[in-house]
């Protein structure tokens, strides 16, 4: 089984998810400042 590749893909997915969360927080902060 190619376990290392699976773990690597999972780590990449988590990094992308956390990036999206960070972007989402930044976006909502910008929106609340505009109002």
ABEGO torsion letter per residue (X at the ends): XBAAAAAAAAAAAAAAAAAAAAAAAAAAAAAAAAX
